Every structure is written in C-alpha cells, then in structure tokens.
C-alpha cells in the first residue's frame, strides 16, 4: 500500500461537493483496496501514544458552531482489534496503549478521520483504527514512530495522516475562496520543495525557522500527521500530489501519496 497525507481543512468539507472532495472520491477508487486503515488525525491529542481497539468506534463531532447537518453525519466504519494489536506488535518501543473500554468511551473516529473517509470510502466498509498524537513528544518522535509502522504497508494497511501543512485559525477567512495569504503560500511551497527533495531533516528541524513557518504551525497538532507519513515512506516510493490548494486564505489542502 502507499501512504497518504490528506489536508482535511474545515469540517464543512465533509458535506461539500467541490474539486477537493471529488478528488478524494477518485482517490478512494484509484488506490488498492486496503485491508484496514490506520489514521493519524490532528484531532486526537494525548499524553503517550494510544490506538483505538473498539469494534464499533463512534462518530465524534469534535467541533462547534456548524450546521445541524454536519452533526447528523455518521460514519459507521467498523474498528479492528486485530489491526490495533498489529500496531502494538510492530511498535514495541514506545509502548502503544490500547483504548477498548467501550464504543462510547474516550475516543472513536474524529472529524479529521471521517470527514476525509466519507468521501474516499463512502460505504464505510473498511475497518478503521486511529492512532493518537503524543503531544508530550517532539517532531522526531512522530517521524520515527511512522518509520516503525512502515511494515504495515506490506500487510495491506493504508497509513493515512490527516492534518494541514498550513493551519492557523487565528487568521482564518471564512470565505473558502478568499485570496491566499502570502506567508501561507510561501510555507506551503517550501514544504512542497522539501518533500520533493526528500529533505526530511529540514522538515523535522527547520519548519518553524521563518516567520512564515511560525504562522503556518502555531501549534504542531495539524503538522505532526505529515511526519508519520514521511516516516512510513521508503526511498523507492514515487511521490504524487493528490491535491494542491489553499482554502480560507490560510489552510493548505495539500495532499500527497508516497508509494
């Protein structure tokens, strides 16, 4: 399987019919059928790393102020204890804790996961497991954990990171088609260039060196999912840009496949 990073943007993309969502739908048809999906979403932040193990993960509406139609969305994909245990097996260090206390317990599928997958796999018939973001750790931890997950690709698992390369809600323009802010374009293009050069070191150590980088990553939660995907790639992987664009003036929807 390839590995994928998807820029998910506003939760409203879950309901939208636009160039971005149509590309996600096409991507779901083009990719090999996965045995299961391991999603690293920007929206499950924890101390330490956790993986969901429940059989029926709930659809989490982890946002506010949006139309009722968005809260009505359900994505009833099954979970997979088997896949969760596989994750825990291939990663012995650090320890990945399992969350299986109940289908309505601490987590399920948050909108970073289902707002993307409902376009890629609208029948919700592929098992989905989420891996949390250990926010007490730095960039290299997430990259190296992605590398340890690499072997899952050979077992038919789609590793999918869901976040945004540029994500600054403090300067958000609610007009989806708002003019792109210069610093947002600058950083988005810098990341594109570094990925094309396979310069992972720059992305791990220098992403916030510039003013544009500091504005693009005010907090690392939407940035870290990309690092898992880069870590899970191999030197032989081809690179394709699944989508390129910036919504709301300051949210990069850049999405990529490696594989």
C-alpha positions in Angstrom: 0.0 0.0 0.0 1.1 3.6 -0.5 1.0 6.0 2.4 -1.2 9.1 2.2 -1.3 12.6 3.8 -4.6 14.4 3.4 -5.2 18.1 4.2 -8.7 18.0 5.7 -9.4 21.7 6.3 -12.8 22.7 7.6 -15.3 20.1 8.9 -17.7 21.5 6.2 -15.7 19.7 3.6 -17.4 16.6 4.9 -20.6 17.9 3.2 -19.1 19.7 0.3 -19.1 18.8 -3.4 -16.0 20.6 -4.7 -12.8 19.9 -6.5 -11.2 18.7 -3.3 -13.9 16.3 -2.2 -14.3 14.9 -5.8 -10.5 14.3 -5.8 -10.8 12.3 -2.5 -13.6 10.2 -4.0 -11.5 9.5 -7.1 -8.5 8.6 -4.8 -10.6 6.0 -3.0 -11.4 4.4 -6.3 -7.8 4.5 -7.6 -6.0 3.1 -4.5 -5.7 -0.6 -3.9 -8.4 -1.9 -1.7 -7.0 -1.7 1.9 -7.3 -4.5 4.5 -7.7 -1.7 7.0 -6.9 2.0 7.6 -4.6 3.4 10.3 -5.4 7.0 10.6 -3.3 9.6 12.4 -5.6 12.6 12.9 -4.7 16.0 14.1 -7.7 15.9 16.5 -6.8 13.1 18.9 -4.1 14.6 21.2 -2.9 12.6 24.2 0.0 12.0 26.6 1.8 9.0 25.2 0.6 7.1 22.1 -2.8 5.4 22.0 -4.6 3.2 19.5 -8.4 2.6 19.3 -9.4 -1.1 19.7 -13.2 -1.0 19.9 -15.3 -2.9 17.4 -17.7 -0.1 16.7 -16.0 3.3 17.0 -18.4 6.2 17.4 -18.5 9.1 15.1 -17.2 12.1 17.1 -18.4 15.6 16.3 -15.5 17.4 17.8 -16.4 21.0 16.8 -19.0 23.7 17.4 -20.9 26.4 15.6 -21.6 24.4 12.5 -24.9 23.5 10.9 -27.0 20.6 12.3 -26.5 18.7 9.0 -22.8 18.3 9.9 -23.7 17.0 13.4 -26.1 14.5 11.8 -23.3 12.8 9.8 -22.4 9.3 10.9 -19.6 7.2 9.6 -20.2 3.7 11.0 -17.0 2.1 9.8 -16.0 -1.0 11.9 -13.0 -0.9 14.1 -10.4 -3.7 14.2 -8.9 -5.1 17.3 -6.7 -7.2 15.0 -5.2 -4.2 13.3 -4.8 -2.4 16.7 -2.9 -5.3 18.1 -0.8 -5.5 14.9 0.1 -1.8 15.5 1.1 -2.7 19.1 3.1 -5.6 17.9 5.2 -3.9 15.2 5.9 -1.0 17.6 7.5 -2.4 20.8 9.1 0.9 21.8 7.4 3.3 22.6 4.6 1.4 24.1 1.3 2.0 22.3 -1.6 1.8 24.8 -4.9 0.4 23.7 -8.3 2.1 24.2 -11.0 -0.6 24.1 -13.1 0.2 27.2 -16.2 0.8 25.3 -17.6 2.0 22.0 -18.6 5.3 23.5 -15.6 5.7 25.7 -12.7 8.1 25.3 -12.4 8.1 21.5 -13.7 6.8 18.2 -13.4 8.4 14.8 -13.0 12.2 14.9 -13.7 14.6 12.1 -10.1 14.5 10.9 -10.8 10.9 10.0 -14.4 10.7 8.9 -14.6 14.0 7.0 -12.0 12.5 4.7 -13.0 8.9 4.6 -16.7 9.5 3.9 -15.5 10.8 0.5 -12.8 8.1 -0.1 -14.8 5.2 1.2 -18.5 6.3 1.3 -19.8 2.9 2.2 -17.8 2.9 5.5 -16.9 -0.7 4.8 -13.2 -0.6 5.5 -12.1 -1.2 9.1 -10.6 2.0 10.7 -8.2 2.4 13.6 -7.0 5.7 14.9 -3.5 6.3 16.4 -3.3 9.3 18.7 -0.7 12.2 18.7 1.6 12.1 21.7 1.7 15.8 22.3 4.4 15.4 25.0 6.8 14.4 22.3 8.6 16.4 19.6 8.8 16.1 15.8 11.4 13.3 15.6 9.3 11.0 17.8 6.4 11.2 15.4 8.6 10.7 12.3 10.4 7.7 13.9 7.1 6.1 15.0 5.9 6.4 11.4 9.0 4.5 10.3 8.2 1.7 12.8 4.7 1.4 11.3 6.1 1.0 7.7 5.8 -2.7 7.7 2.0 -2.4 7.9 2.0 -1.3 4.3 3.1 -4.8 3.2 0.1 -6.2 5.0 -2.4 -4.2 3.1 -2.9 -1.4 5.6 -3.4 2.2 4.4 -1.5 4.5 6.7 -3.2 7.9 6.4 -2.2 11.1 8.1 -4.9 13.8 8.3 -3.9 17.3 9.2 -2.9 20.5 7.4 0.5 21.8 6.3 -0.6 25.3 6.9 -3.2 25.7 9.7 -3.7 29.0 11.5 -7.3 29.5 12.6 -6.4 32.8 14.2 -6.2 34.5 10.8 -8.8 32.4 9.1 -11.0 34.0 6.4 -14.4 32.3 6.4 -14.7 32.8 2.7 -13.5 29.5 1.3 -12.3 31.2 -1.9 -10.5 34.1 0.0 -7.2 35.3 -1.5 -4.3 33.3 -0.3 -2.1 35.0 2.3 1.4 35.4 1.1 3.1 33.7 4.1 0.7 30.7 3.7 1.7 30.3 0.1 5.4 30.7 1.0 5.4 28.0 3.6 3.2 25.6 1.5 5.7 25.9 -1.4 8.7 25.5 0.9 7.2 22.2 2.2 6.4 21.1 -1.3 10.0 21.7 -2.3 11.5 19.9 0.7 9.2 16.9 0.2 10.2 16.7 -3.5 13.8 16.8 -2.4 13.1 14.1 0.3 14.7 16.6 2.7 13.1 15.2 5.8 15.8 16.7 8.1 14.7 20.3 7.1 11.1 19.4 7.8 11.9 18.0 11.2 14.3 20.7 12.4 13.6 23.9 10.5 9.9 24.1 9.8 9.4 27.0 12.2 12.6 28.8 11.5 10.9 31.6 9.4 8.1 33.9 10.2 6.0 32.1 7.6 6.7 28.8 9.3 5.8 30.2 12.7 2.5 31.4 11.3 1.8 28.2 9.5 2.4 26.0 12.5 1.2 28.0 15.6 0.6 24.6 17.3 2.0 21.3 16.0 -1.1 19.1 16.0 -2.0 19.6 12.3 1.7 19.3 11.3 2.6 16.0 13.1 0.4 13.7 10.9 2.5 14.6 7.9 5.6 13.4 9.8 4.1 9.9 10.3 3.5 9.6 6.6 7.0 10.7 5.7 8.5 8.3 8.2 6.5 5.4 6.8 7.7 6.1 3.3 10.7 4.4 1.6 13.4 5.9 -0.8 11.8 3.9 -3.7 8.3 5.4 -3.2 7.0 7.6 -6.0 5.5 11.0 -5.0 2.3 12.3 -6.3 0.3 15.4 -5.2 -3.2 14.2 -4.7 -4.4 17.8 -4.2 -2.9 21.2 -4.1 -4.7 24.4 -3.0 -5.4 26.7 0.0 -8.8 27.3 1.4 -10.0 30.2 3.6 -6.8 32.2 2.9 -4.6 30.2 5.3 -5.5 26.5 5.3 -3.3 24.3 3.0 -5.3 21.4 1.5 -2.1 20.0 0.0 -2.4 16.2 0.0 0.1 13.6 -1.2 0.7 9.9 -1.9 4.0 8.2 -1.4 4.2 4.7 -2.9 
